Amino acid sequence: MIYKQTRKKKTARNVVKLKAAAAAYHFLSAFGLFVGILSITVFFILFQWKNVKIHTHLEDIDKLNQEILALNSEIGRLETIRNELLKRVPEVAEQRLKMITPGEAPKKLIVPARKLAKYAKEN
């Protein structure tokens, strides 16, 4: 027995079906390509957006570091001014107010009994 191969005849209906199937295949492959390119583009944009955000945060950190350096230099300048003024206090007290610096600290502090009793009652 010999089997004959059955072959579809090229009728107009079969040709239209084949063309429709090919068109659908091409449309789906083009649509898939479009979706792939679109998804890659979206991921690229998100990646770049993340990098832009990182750079803006780094710029903010640099600005804050510069502000810290400026404030530290201002603190140092103000401390030197304060130290100079503290050194001048005894000089001004001696020259203008005619005060003298004691040689030693007092060992005994004499307080009148009335004042001592008054402070004892308050406490």
C-alpha angles and dihedrals in degrees: 000000000000118000117214117220111242112225125186113243118238097248123163090252093054092046091052090049091050092048091048091050091049091047091049090048092050091046092051093046091048090047090049090050090050092049091048093051090045093051092047089050092050092050091047091051091049091049092050091046089054090051091049090051090049091051092049090051091049090051089051090050091050091050091050091048090052090049090051091052091049092049092047091052090048090051090051092049092049092047091054090050090049092049091050091050092048089053090051095052096079091044093052091045091054097042105039103023096035092229122156129215113237119239094223136012114260112266096200126034112208114211123178114246094239093057091044091052090047092053091044090056092049094053 
